[in-house]
Amino acid sequence: MALDAEHVRLVRSLPLLQGLKDEVIFRLLDAAYVRSYSRGCTVFLQAQYADRFFVVLRLSLIHI
């Protein structure tokens, strides 16, 4: 699933990203992708090494 205008709007509204310039936000979104997981699926574990972060959008995650 490709990122659409709704995903862009939602990501830009996040407090974590609100202070970033548009250029930076679009560079992040260029590398992002949407992935859906089944209910109850483990996506990551506490204290697990993090090499990305997740944005939860209606039971979907955007990997950045």
Rosetta blueprint (number, residue, H / E / L):
1 M L
2 A L
3 L L
4 D L
5 A H
6 E H
7 H H
8 V H
9 R H
10 L H
11 V H
12 R H
13 S L
14 L L
15 P L
16 L L
17 L L
18 Q L
19 G L
20 L L
21 K L
22 D H
23 E H
24 V H
25 I H
26 F H
27 R H
28 L H
29 L H
30 D H
31 A H
32 A L
33 Y E
34 V E
35 R E
36 S E
37 Y L
38 S L
39 R L
40 G L
41 C L
42 T L
43 V L
44 F L
45 L L
46 Q L
47 A L
48 Q L
49 Y L
50 A L
51 D L
52 R L
53 F L
54 F E
55 V E
56 V E
57 L E
58 R L
59 L L
60 S E
61 L E
62 I E
63 H E
64 I L
